[in-house]
Amino acid sequence: MILVNENTRLVVQGITGGEATFHTERCIEYGTEVVAGVTPGKGGIKWEGKIPVFNTVEKAVKETGANTSIIFVPAAFASDAIMEAADAGIKVIVCITEFIPALQEVKWHQYIRGKNCRIIGPNCPGIISPPAKCKVGIMPSYIFMPGNVGLISRSGTLSYEFTYQLTKQGIGQSTCVGLGGDPLPGSSFVDLLELFQADPETSAVTLIGEIGGTYEQDAAKFIKSTITKPVIAFVAGATAPPGRRMGHAGAIITGVASKASEKIKALETAGVTVVENPAEIGLAVKQALQAKKY
Amino acid sequence: MKIHEYQAKKLLAQYSVPVPKGDVARTPEEARKVAEKLGGQVVIKSQIHAGGRGNAGGIRKAKTTDEAEEIAKTLLGKKLITHQTGPEGLPVNAVLVEEIIKVERELYLSILLDTSAKLPLMIASEEGGMDIEEVAAKNPDKIVKEHINLVTGILPFQTRKLSYGMNLKLEQIRLAAGIMANIYNLFMEKDCSLVEINPLVVSTDGKLFALDAKVNIDDNALPYHEDISQLRDISQEEPLAVEASKIGVNYVKLNGNIGCMVNGAGLAMATMDFIKYEGGEPANFLDIGGGITQERVKNAFSILLSDANVKVVWVNIFGGIVRCDLVARGIIEAVKEKGMNIPPILLRMHGTNVEEAVQLVRESGVNIIFEPDFTQAVRKAVAIAKACEKEDL
């Protein structure tokens, strides 16, 4: 498992909002230890009569020992929320919020340099570690199953589709992470591949890329030099026309390198099994695991 | 969001970047008036949201005001087809009428967001007037790049490095440094995703001008810039995509005949890819997004059905946040409104409240084929689309 586990103590930033309330309940149901909420101006109340709400993340950390945060605040305030969590010493910060302007993201990227924290997202489904029954995100819990395959995806629903395929094949997951669809995600494939490589409970990694940027090429280079575990990949957007934003702010072909075909080529060169048929990810991972055993 | 060249140049002028004298015209008479003011000899540039205008005949020079009016008449109200517009072309509803600058050299200058370094990146080249990717491929050493730190902004030594990279003379470096600082400010203050001056020209009298300009704005930042949002020109966008954007749905029209409606961008792309993989052609990308309502599903579905090329519709939903029953209700409502004359609908659903959704579809009496298997669903869609094509022949 990586990033979240039995020791995760979660603070929910923006806990009193509608979506935050809905998903916080789902996280608690799944088994996550939610210790605090933060909503400026509402410090002192108890969310749903049970979780203490604070005015600042700093206070929440001090009072409850929170070490992980999930952010549901509106786009205009989300960058500030990320920096506040980083300042308060939160180690894993998951930002669900969509529609944050890219140049605001540049600011927090610059702010967190040198700070010991990891940002997942923004515009992502979050993190789930089924073996620890810990969910810091908005994914549908029932598709997950404890096991040894790690999953990293830029897209949310596509990661659900593929997780569902894995579970149907009887392949459980160690940790699944959604990097998010923004052009400047807090974490990259490389960051998480490094964690999965070091994680004794993960034996293979499923990587789900898409058009836009060059994160898959960076991943390919890193896999070639450092990763010894099998990696099975899919890259979405082979049929996407250039210059058009495909839903995600980051999913746009702006040049040759951002095309799916270039990413697939790079990954294959690095020894990654790239699946072309999106219905066969589960099967491909199964085969990779079997090949490894013998 | 894309904006027109004339709008980009107005923004540049606001930030003290020198641009040729000129003005936008929406009628031949207006074009004549602008040409008169500029002394008759002008260049007339079609305003569309695509490049390649020059080669497509969309940029022409006039020697007299009469000629300017004549050229404007031939350009305005027509569609211009360039290598970037696709075969349909884009409507020319405005032309930019500008003084003619006597050009000594064409350079390149731009600023964009480098997603790897997570910093703004300024790019300069002495090879202007052509696609910078082409220059990067053929002459990578003719390109100079500088990352800009947000705390310091662009530094004097960086402007010198970029200027020397463009082979500028000492007296022009001061001008170039000013332009660089100004486009950095424009980029940051207006939340641009790209400011590109191509070409930046040195005139025969040694001055610098932004001869052509492209400014793209980060869509996520539009709510914070009312002035910029007003620059949107929906005549340059696909009409169905405009309708979709009104209801907060992402829609991109493609050339195939299998309409798809999906939740989530990644799954929507994979759905298109899968159709192509199985030998079909997707008609569109449509991501209904996360926080949906029955109303939004219905409207999105209607948009999808209004594409006459669509022979079959494939709905592919993985409900997490999205409730399958809501999606089903929206589709049933849309189908009932449209009446009987609609293409076959294939439904694949998993996740939250899927049983209820299936039940609703059955009870509605609407003809929807439910196929939960990913591969079977795509194969059925492709088969139906191919059968319809044969019928059409």
Interface residues (C-beta under 8 A of the other chain):
Chain A: E19 A75 A76 E98 F99 I100 P101 A102 L103 E105 V106 K107 H109 Q110 P125 I138 M139 P140 I143 S153 R154 S155 G156 T157 L158 S159 Y160 E161 Y164 G181 P183 L184 I208 E210 I211 G213 T214 Y215 D218 F234 A236 G237 A238 T239 A240 P241 G243 R244 R245 M246 G247 H248 A249 G250 A251 G255 V256 A260 E276 N277 P278 A279
Chain B: Q84 L113 T115 S116 K118 L119 P120 E133 N149 L150 V151 M188 D191 S193 D218 D219 N220 A221 P223 Y224 N250 V252 L254 V262 N263 G264 A265 G266 L267 A268 M269 A270 T271 M272 D273 F274 I275 K276 Y277 P282 F285 D287 G289 G290 G291 F318 G319 G320 I321 H350 G351 T352 F374 T375 V378
